[in-house]
Amino acid sequence: MFSCACTRKTLAFLLTFTASATVQPLHAAMDPRFELSPQALEGTPARKPLAKSGRHSARPRPHAGQLPKNGTTYVIKSGDNLHKVLVRSFGLSNYEAEVLIEGICRKNNIRNIKRLQVGQRIEFPALSHWTEGATAARETDRPSLAVPAPDVPATVGKTFTLTAPSPAAYDEQETLRQIKGVWDRIVPPKSEMSKPLTLHSPTFTLTLDPKRYPMYATMDGGRILVDCKNAIPPLIKALIEEKEPSVRIVSETPANTRQLMATMLETAGFYSVEENFNLEFGADPTVTVHSDFKIEKSADSLVNQDVVLLNNERHALPTALRGMLKKEGFTVYEPFAAPSPLIVRPPRNVAQIGVFAQPEMVDAILASLAVSPERDRPLDVFGADDNGISLSVKADRSFVRNGQRYVITHFDGDAVTYTLFRILETKGYRVIILDRNDGFRKSTEKILSGMKIRGAYGRHDLIHEEGLPYSVQMSGFWLDDPSLPGGSLFLTDLAIDRVERSLLLENGFNIYTR
């Protein structure tokens, strides 16, 4: 019969011996990454080692006061590795060290813990991080590791299972469920995705609960395993990587769904994944769709019109826009779309001026400015009472606005007519003279300038709200004037199609076609 202490040591030896990539002689030094204390396996407090005589007597473990309170820098010496430093220099248990190694590697940008250089400086976190990490090491899910009893033949089925107590259901489970619902539509799953990941060897059986460590299919036939609590120790990861190289472990928290999806997409073997993708429809006006990810499953995705747009926490795309994307070969998935925002703002008006001859175009512009002009009205230049001579000139359009009299006329090249209208200015009229070839932009600029309404022609963002998955840009005049209805007006001669109109109306615009 083995004693209890001998049994635990034998278990650790069997596990580390099997996990090594190559069989080493018994007298060779064990790779510290694969050292696993029997106490860590059983979940019991580590016992104080008995002192041995001679040069190899056990060193006392440092107490909490020796741990770095504000973080520290350690310089790698010959023969050092991270596991040894954490256990021997900072007094951590084997399991606590395993849990913290991955975070330390991320902090120091260490990609291969086997290639540390003598003299390399390693930054260790503050004491509070050690405490949190140690607590996580005790409380986090651990994979189920079944090790054959040492006093029986090492056969599958004659095992005892070591597991941590089942924790309360995570809040992240709903997040993972929604991701899986979308993921399975992008990459059709295989039957083994719902089964536990199980690894067998002559000396151990490793099982991961699929509810706590869900798996997702990849484009190249592999599997993504999500370790949402970063609970899989480096030893278990090494076993999985060795025995099942097609399994790719993603250690991201569902609390950051954007980073989790980005890492999964990068690992999934898609032909192309583009982050922060913008897709424009139309030259002017332009509808721009903003997507967190654009996914091309294969090299033929564009040709086959099978491109996926995946959004994280943006607001949901309107139905009209989703339909337009579908016609162009884009399928949209929004697992965490926020409800469409409630638009509460002062009325915003858009006046769309149709394509008319210049006189009708001027009338439409004036109507948008809430002006009703008189047409072809004769205006006196000289009255008969002055000197018995009566002289009048015909104004194409004349009106009064805010007590000011205005005249709009055309310059036909006749210097006399031009002079007569300038004389009208001395009588209190503001005269706006248009050339026959002036189009919408030039005519509007002259009218606005003459009426002293602020507004410049340009390409404006009519819709550009934080969190919206789309925006709308259009060229025209954006006017701000208290005398205008609502205090502002967007004036354009561009055609507005059905989708653009729907988006503008949804965002609180009133659209008037003149």
C-alpha positions as CSV (number, residue, x, y, z in Angstrom):
1,M,0.0,0.0,0.0
2,F,1.1,3.5,-0.8
3,S,1.0,6.2,1.9
4,C,-1.2,9.3,1.2
5,A,1.8,11.5,0.6
6,C,3.4,9.0,-1.7
7,T,0.1,8.6,-3.7
8,R,-0.1,12.3,-4.3
9,K,3.5,12.5,-5.5
10,T,3.0,9.5,-7.7
11,L,-0.1,11.1,-9.3
12,A,1.9,14.3,-10.0
13,F,4.7,12.3,-11.5
14,L,2.4,10.3,-13.8
15,L,0.7,13.4,-15.0
16,T,3.9,15.3,-15.7
17,F,5.6,12.3,-17.3
18,T,2.8,11.8,-19.8
19,A,2.4,15.5,-20.6
20,S,6.1,15.9,-21.6
21,A,6.6,16.0,-25.4
22,T,9.4,13.5,-25.1
23,V,10.2,10.8,-22.5
24,Q,13.1,11.9,-20.4
25,P,15.3,9.8,-18.1
26,L,14.1,9.8,-14.5
27,H,17.2,11.6,-13.3
28,A,16.7,14.5,-15.8
29,A,15.3,17.8,-14.6
30,M,11.5,18.2,-15.2
31,D,10.3,21.2,-17.2
32,P,8.9,23.4,-14.4
33,R,5.9,24.3,-16.7
34,F,4.6,20.8,-16.2
35,E,5.1,20.6,-12.4
36,L,1.8,20.2,-10.7
37,S,1.6,19.7,-7.0
38,P,-0.7,17.0,-5.5
39,Q,-2.2,19.6,-3.3
40,A,-3.3,21.7,-6.3
41,L,-4.9,18.6,-7.9
42,E,-6.8,17.8,-4.7
43,G,-7.8,21.4,-4.0
44,T,-6.3,21.1,-0.5
45,P,-4.0,23.6,1.2
46,A,-0.3,22.9,0.5
47,R,1.4,21.3,3.4
48,K,4.7,22.7,4.7
49,P,7.5,20.5,3.2
50,L,9.6,18.6,5.7
51,A,13.2,19.8,6.0
52,K,15.8,17.5,4.5
53,S,19.4,17.2,5.5
54,G,22.3,18.1,3.3
55,R,22.6,20.7,0.6
56,H,19.1,20.2,-0.8
57,S,17.1,21.2,2.2
58,A,13.8,22.8,1.3
59,R,13.7,26.6,1.4
60,P,11.0,28.3,3.5
61,R,8.2,29.8,1.4
62,P,8.2,33.7,1.4
63,H,5.3,35.2,3.4
64,A,2.9,37.9,2.0
65,G,5.2,40.7,3.2
66,Q,7.8,39.6,0.7
67,L,5.4,39.9,-2.3
68,P,5.7,43.1,-4.4
69,K,3.2,45.6,-3.0
70,N,3.5,48.1,-5.8
71,G,4.7,45.8,-8.6
72,T,8.3,45.0,-9.3
73,T,10.9,44.3,-12.0
74,Y,12.7,41.0,-12.1
75,V,15.9,40.4,-14.1
76,I,16.1,36.9,-15.6
77,K,19.1,34.9,-14.4
78,S,20.7,31.7,-15.8
79,G,18.4,28.8,-15.3
80,D,15.3,30.9,-14.5
81,N,11.8,30.5,-15.9
82,L,8.6,32.2,-15.0
83,H,7.2,29.3,-13.1
84,K,10.3,29.0,-11.0
85,V,10.4,32.7,-10.3
86,L,6.8,32.8,-9.2
87,V,7.1,29.8,-6.9
88,R,10.5,30.2,-5.4
89,S,11.0,33.9,-5.4
90,F,7.4,35.1,-4.7
91,G,6.0,32.1,-2.8
92,L,3.1,31.2,-5.0
93,S,1.6,27.7,-5.3
94,N,2.0,25.7,-8.5
95,Y,-1.6,26.3,-9.5
96,E,-1.5,30.0,-8.7
97,A,1.7,30.4,-10.8
98,E,0.1,28.6,-13.7
99,V,-2.9,30.9,-13.6
100,L,-0.8,34.1,-13.5
101,I,1.8,33.1,-16.1
102,E,-0.4,33.9,-19.1
103,G,-1.3,37.4,-17.8
104,I,2.4,38.2,-17.1
105,C,3.3,37.0,-20.6
106,R,0.7,39.4,-22.1
107,K,1.9,42.3,-19.9
108,N,5.5,41.8,-21.0
109,N,4.7,40.8,-24.6
110,I,6.3,37.3,-24.1
111,R,5.3,35.0,-26.9
112,N,7.4,32.0,-25.9
113,I,8.2,31.3,-22.3
114,K,10.9,28.9,-23.3
115,R,13.0,31.7,-24.9
116,L,13.6,34.1,-22.0
117,Q,17.0,35.8,-22.2
118,V,19.4,36.2,-19.4
119,G,19.2,39.8,-18.3
120,Q,15.7,40.2,-19.7
121,R,13.6,42.5,-17.4
122,I,10.1,41.2,-16.5
123,E,7.4,43.5,-15.0
124,F,5.3,41.8,-12.3
125,P,1.9,43.4,-11.2
126,A,1.2,45.0,-7.9
127,L,0.3,42.9,-4.8
128,S,-3.5,43.5,-5.3
129,H,-3.2,41.8,-8.7
130,W,-1.5,38.8,-7.0
131,T,-4.3,38.5,-4.5
132,E,-7.0,38.7,-7.2
133,G,-5.1,36.2,-9.3
134,A,-4.8,33.8,-6.4
135,T,-8.5,34.2,-5.6
136,A,-9.3,33.5,-9.2
137,A,-7.1,30.4,-9.1
138,R,-9.2,29.0,-6.2
139,E,-12.6,30.1,-7.4
140,T,-12.5,29.8,-11.2
141,D,-13.7,26.8,-13.1
142,R,-11.2,24.2,-13.7
143,P,-11.4,21.6,-16.5
144,S,-12.2,18.1,-15.3
145,L,-9.0,16.1,-15.2
146,A,-9.3,12.4,-14.7
147,V,-6.1,10.5,-13.7
148,P,-5.9,6.7,-13.4
149,A,-5.4,5.4,-9.9
150,P,-1.7,4.6,-9.5
151,D,-2.3,1.1,-7.9
152,V,-4.4,-0.1,-10.9
153,P,-3.5,-0.6,-14.6
154,A,-3.6,2.7,-16.5
155,T,-6.8,2.1,-18.5
156,V,-9.5,4.4,-19.5
157,G,-12.6,3.8,-17.3
158,K,-10.7,3.0,-14.1
159,T,-10.2,6.6,-13.0
160,F,-11.1,9.1,-10.4
161,T,-12.2,12.6,-11.4
162,L,-10.9,15.8,-9.8
163,T,-13.2,18.8,-10.3
164,A,-13.8,22.2,-8.6
165,P,-17.2,22.9,-7.2
166,S,-19.7,24.1,-9.8
167,P,-20.0,27.9,-9.6
168,A,-23.1,29.9,-10.1
169,A,-24.2,30.4,-13.7
170,Y,-22.3,33.2,-15.4
171,D,-23.9,36.3,-16.7
172,E,-21.8,35.7,-19.8
173,Q,-23.7,32.6,-20.8
174,E,-26.4,34.6,-22.5
175,T,-23.7,36.5,-24.4
176,L,-22.1,33.3,-25.6
177,R,-25.4,31.9,-26.6
178,Q,-26.2,34.8,-28.8
179,I,-22.8,34.7,-30.4
180,K,-23.2,31.0,-31.1
181,G,-26.6,31.6,-32.7
182,V,-25.0,34.0,-35.2
183,W,-21.8,32.1,-35.6
184,D,-23.6,28.8,-36.5
185,R,-25.3,30.7,-39.3
186,I,-22.0,32.0,-40.7
187,V,-20.1,28.7,-40.2
188,P,-22.4,25.7,-40.2
189,P,-21.5,23.6,-37.1
190,K,-20.6,20.0,-36.9
191,S,-22.1,17.5,-34.6
192,E,-19.0,17.3,-32.3
193,M,-19.4,21.0,-31.4
194,S,-22.1,20.1,-28.8
195,K,-20.0,17.3,-27.3
196,P,-17.4,17.7,-24.5
197,L,-13.8,18.0,-25.6
198,T,-12.2,14.8,-24.3
199,L,-8.6,13.7,-24.6
200,H,-7.5,10.2,-23.8
201,S,-4.1,8.8,-23.1
202,P,-2.9,5.7,-21.3
203,T,-2.4,7.7,-18.1
204,F,-5.1,10.4,-18.1
205,T,-8.5,11.5,-19.4
206,L,-9.1,15.2,-19.9
207,T,-12.7,16.5,-20.3
208,L,-13.9,20.1,-20.7
209,D,-17.6,20.9,-20.0
210,P,-19.0,22.4,-23.3
211,K,-21.3,24.6,-21.3
212,R,-18.4,26.4,-19.6
213,Y,-16.0,26.0,-22.6
214,P,-18.2,26.3,-25.7
215,M,-16.8,25.4,-29.1
216,Y,-17.4,27.0,-32.5
217,A,-16.6,25.7,-36.0
218,T,-13.9,27.2,-38.2
219,M,-13.8,27.4,-42.0
220,D,-11.0,24.9,-42.3
221,G,-12.6,22.2,-40.2
222,G,-11.0,23.1,-36.8
223,R,-12.7,24.2,-33.6
224,I,-12.5,27.3,-31.5
225,L,-12.7,26.8,-27.8
226,V,-13.7,29.9,-25.8
227,D,-12.1,30.1,-22.3
228,C,-14.1,33.1,-21.2
229,K,-12.6,33.2,-17.7
230,N,-9.1,32.4,-18.7
231,A,-9.5,29.5,-16.4
232,I,-7.6,26.8,-18.3
233,P,-4.1,26.5,-16.8
234,P,-1.0,26.5,-19.1
235,L,-0.5,22.8,-18.4
236,I,-4.0,21.9,-19.7
237,K,-3.5,24.2,-22.7
238,A,-0.3,22.5,-23.5
239,L,-2.0,19.1,-23.4
240,I,-4.8,20.3,-25.7
241,E,-2.3,21.9,-28.2
242,E,-0.3,18.6,-28.3
243,K,-3.2,16.2,-28.5
244,E,-5.7,18.3,-30.5
245,P,-3.8,20.8,-32.7
246,S,-7.0,21.6,-34.6
247,V,-8.5,23.2,-31.4
248,R,-7.7,26.9,-31.0
249,I,-8.2,28.4,-27.6
250,V,-9.5,31.9,-27.3
251,S,-9.2,33.5,-23.9
252,E,-11.4,36.6,-24.0
253,T,-14.1,37.7,-21.6
254,P,-17.7,38.0,-23.0
255,A,-17.9,41.3,-21.1
256,N,-16.0,42.8,-24.1
257,T,-17.9,41.3,-27.0
258,R,-16.1,43.4,-29.6
259,Q,-12.7,42.0,-28.6
260,L,-14.1,38.5,-28.2
261,M,-15.6,38.5,-31.7
262,A,-12.4,40.1,-33.2
263,T,-10.2,37.3,-31.7
264,M,-12.6,34.6,-32.8
265,L,-12.8,35.9,-36.4
266,E,-9.0,36.2,-36.6
267,T,-8.8,32.5,-35.5
268,A,-11.6,31.1,-37.6
269,G,-9.7,30.8,-41.0
270,F,-11.8,33.1,-43.0
271,Y,-10.5,34.3,-46.4
272,S,-10.7,38.0,-45.3
273,V,-11.8,39.8,-42.1
274,E,-11.8,43.7,-42.2
275,E,-12.5,45.6,-39.0
276,N,-14.3,49.0,-39.0
277,F,-15.6,48.6,-42.5
278,N,-17.4,51.4,-44.4
279,L,-19.6,50.8,-47.4
280,E,-20.8,53.7,-49.5
281,F,-23.9,53.7,-51.8
282,G,-24.4,56.5,-54.3
283,A,-22.1,59.4,-55.3
284,D,-24.2,62.3,-54.0
285,P,-26.2,61.9,-51.9
286,T,-24.2,59.1,-50.3
287,V,-25.4,56.6,-47.7
288,T,-22.5,55.1,-45.8
289,V,-23.0,51.9,-43.9
290,H,-20.6,51.4,-40.9
291,S,-19.9,47.9,-39.8
292,D,-17.7,46.5,-37.1
293,F,-16.5,43.6,-39.3
294,K,-16.7,42.6,-42.9
295,I,-16.2,38.9,-43.5
296,E,-15.4,37.2,-46.8
297,K,-15.7,33.4,-46.1
298,S,-13.8,32.4,-49.3
299,A,-12.0,33.9,-52.2
300,D,-15.3,33.7,-54.2
301,S,-17.4,35.5,-51.6
302,L,-17.6,38.8,-53.5
303,V,-18.3,37.1,-56.8
304,N,-21.0,34.9,-55.2
305,Q,-22.4,37.9,-53.3
306,D,-21.9,36.1,-50.0
307,V,-20.3,38.8,-47.8
308,V,-21.2,39.1,-44.1
309,L,-21.4,42.3,-42.1
310,L,-21.2,41.8,-38.4
311,N,-22.0,44.5,-35.9
312,N,-21.4,44.5,-32.2
313,E,-23.3,47.1,-30.1
314,R,-24.3,49.6,-32.8
315,H,-28.0,50.5,-33.2
316,A,-30.0,48.2,-35.5
317,L,-30.0,48.9,-39.2
318,P,-33.3,50.1,-40.6
319,T,-35.3,47.6,-42.6
320,A,-34.9,49.7,-45.8
321,L,-31.2,49.7,-45.5
322,R,-30.9,46.0,-44.7
323,G,-33.0,45.3,-47.9
324,M,-30.6,47.4,-50.0
325,L,-27.6,45.6,-48.5
326,K,-29.2,42.2,-49.2
327,K,-29.7,43.1,-52.9
328,E,-26.0,44.0,-53.1
329,G,-24.9,40.6,-51.6
330,F,-24.3,41.6,-48.0
331,T,-25.9,39.7,-45.1
332,V,-26.1,41.6,-41.8
333,Y,-25.9,40.0,-38.4
334,E,-26.4,42.1,-35.3
335,P,-26.4,39.9,-32.2
336,F,-26.1,42.7,-29.7
337,A,-27.9,45.5,-31.6
338,A,-29.2,48.3,-29.4
339,P,-32.8,49.5,-30.1
340,S,-33.1,52.4,-32.5
341,P,-32.6,55.7,-30.7
342,L,-35.5,57.9,-30.0
343,I,-34.9,61.1,-32.0
344,V,-35.9,64.2,-29.9
345,R,-34.6,67.4,-31.5
346,P,-36.1,70.6,-33.1
347,P,-37.7,70.0,-36.5
348,R,-35.2,69.9,-39.3
349,N,-36.4,70.6,-42.8
350,V,-35.1,69.5,-46.1
351,A,-36.2,71.3,-49.3
352,Q,-35.6,69.4,-52.5
353,I,-35.6,71.7,-55.5
354,G,-36.6,70.0,-58.7
355,V,-35.0,70.5,-62.1
356,F,-36.7,73.6,-63.5
357,A,-36.0,76.5,-65.8
358,Q,-34.5,79.4,-63.9
359,P,-37.7,81.4,-63.2
360,E,-39.5,78.3,-61.7
361,M,-36.3,77.4,-59.8
362,V,-36.2,80.9,-58.2
363,D,-39.8,80.5,-57.2
364,A,-39.0,77.2,-55.6
365,I,-36.1,78.6,-53.7
366,L,-38.1,81.5,-52.4
367,A,-41.0,79.2,-51.4
368,S,-38.5,77.2,-49.3
369,L,-37.5,80.4,-47.6
370,A,-41.2,81.1,-46.8
371,V,-41.4,84.0,-49.4
372,S,-44.3,84.6,-51.8
373,P,-43.1,87.1,-54.5
374,E,-45.0,89.1,-57.0
375,R,-44.1,88.5,-60.6
376,D,-43.4,91.1,-63.3
377,R,-44.4,94.0,-61.1
378,P,-43.6,97.6,-62.5
379,L,-41.6,99.6,-59.9
380,D,-41.3,103.4,-60.2
381,V,-37.9,104.8,-60.8
382,F,-39.2,108.4,-61.1
383,G,-42.6,109.4,-60.0
384,A,-44.7,112.0,-62.0
385,D,-44.9,114.2,-59.0
386,D,-41.1,114.8,-59.0
387,N,-40.7,116.6,-62.3
388,G,-43.6,115.5,-64.4
389,I,-41.7,112.5,-65.7
390,S,-42.9,108.9,-64.9
391,L,-40.4,106.1,-65.3
392,S,-40.9,102.5,-64.1
393,V,-39.0,99.3,-64.6
394,K,-40.4,95.7,-64.5
395,A,-39.0,93.5,-61.8
396,D,-39.1,89.7,-62.4
397,R,-39.8,89.0,-58.7
398,S,-40.4,91.5,-55.9
399,F,-41.3,90.9,-52.3
400,V,-41.1,92.3,-48.8
401,R,-39.4,90.3,-45.9
402,N,-39.1,91.6,-42.4
403,G,-39.9,95.1,-43.5
404,Q,-37.3,95.1,-46.2
405,R,-38.2,95.4,-50.0
406,Y,-36.4,93.0,-52.4
407,V,-36.2,92.8,-56.2
408,I,-34.9,89.9,-58.2
409,T,-34.2,90.5,-61.9
410,H,-32.0,89.3,-64.7
411,F,-29.2,91.0,-66.4
412,D,-29.7,90.8,-70.1
413,G,-26.7,92.9,-71.1
414,D,-28.6,96.2,-71.4
415,A,-26.6,98.9,-69.5
416,V,-29.6,101.2,-69.2
417,T,-31.7,98.5,-67.5
418,Y,-28.9,97.7,-65.2
419,T,-28.6,101.4,-64.2
420,L,-32.3,101.7,-63.6
421,F,-32.2,98.8,-61.1
422,R,-29.3,100.3,-59.4
423,I,-31.3,103.5,-59.0
424,L,-34.0,101.5,-57.2
425,E,-31.4,100.7,-54.6
426,T,-31.3,104.4,-53.7
427,K,-35.0,104.2,-53.1
428,G,-34.5,101.5,-50.4
429,Y,-34.8,98.3,-52.5
430,R,-32.3,95.5,-52.3
431,V,-31.7,94.3,-55.8
432,I,-30.5,90.8,-56.6
433,I,-29.4,90.5,-60.2
434,L,-29.1,87.0,-61.8
435,D,-27.4,86.0,-65.0
436,R,-29.4,84.0,-67.4
437,N,-27.0,81.0,-67.1
438,D,-27.0,80.9,-63.3
439,G,-27.9,77.4,-62.1
440,F,-29.2,76.3,-58.7
441,R,-26.0,76.9,-56.7
442,K,-25.1,80.3,-58.1
443,S,-28.7,81.6,-58.0
444,T,-29.1,80.4,-54.4
445,E,-25.8,82.0,-53.3
446,K,-26.9,85.4,-54.8
447,I,-30.4,85.2,-53.2
448,L,-29.0,84.2,-49.8
449,S,-26.4,86.9,-49.9
450,G,-28.9,89.6,-51.0
451,M,-31.3,88.5,-48.2
452,K,-28.4,88.3,-45.7
453,I,-29.2,84.7,-44.7
454,R,-26.2,82.7,-43.5
455,G,-25.4,79.6,-45.5
456,A,-22.7,78.1,-47.6
457,Y,-22.8,75.4,-50.2
458,G,-21.0,72.2,-49.3
459,R,-21.2,68.4,-48.6
460,H,-23.0,68.1,-45.2
461,D,-23.5,65.2,-42.8
462,L,-27.3,65.1,-42.5
463,I,-27.2,62.0,-40.4
464,H,-24.1,61.3,-38.3
465,E,-25.0,60.1,-34.8
466,E,-22.8,58.2,-32.4
467,G,-23.7,54.5,-32.4
468,L,-25.7,54.6,-35.6
469,P,-24.5,52.0,-38.1
470,Y,-25.0,54.3,-41.1
471,S,-24.7,58.0,-42.1
472,V,-26.0,60.2,-44.9
473,Q,-24.1,62.9,-46.7
474,M,-25.5,65.3,-49.3
475,S,-24.4,68.5,-51.1
476,G,-26.5,71.6,-50.6
477,F,-26.9,74.7,-48.5
478,W,-27.3,74.3,-44.7
479,L,-29.0,77.4,-43.5
480,D,-29.3,78.7,-39.9
481,D,-31.6,81.7,-39.5
482,P,-34.2,82.5,-36.8
483,S,-36.6,83.7,-39.4
484,L,-36.7,80.3,-41.2
485,P,-39.3,77.7,-40.1
486,G,-37.7,75.7,-37.4
487,G,-34.6,78.0,-37.5
488,S,-32.8,75.9,-40.0
489,L,-33.1,74.5,-43.5
490,F,-31.2,72.2,-45.8
491,L,-31.6,73.3,-49.4
492,T,-30.6,71.0,-52.3
493,D,-31.4,70.2,-55.9
494,L,-30.3,66.6,-55.7
495,A,-32.8,63.8,-56.1
496,I,-33.6,61.8,-52.9
497,D,-34.4,58.2,-53.4
498,R,-36.7,55.9,-51.4
499,V,-34.0,54.6,-49.0
500,E,-32.5,58.0,-48.3
501,R,-35.9,59.5,-47.8
502,S,-36.7,56.7,-45.3
503,L,-33.5,57.3,-43.3
504,L,-34.1,61.0,-43.2
505,L,-37.7,60.6,-42.0
506,E,-36.6,58.1,-39.4
507,N,-34.1,60.6,-38.0
508,G,-36.6,63.4,-37.6
509,F,-36.4,65.3,-40.9
510,N,-39.3,66.9,-42.7
511,I,-38.9,66.7,-46.5
512,Y,-40.5,69.1,-48.9
513,T,-40.3,68.7,-52.6
514,R,-40.5,72.0,-54.5
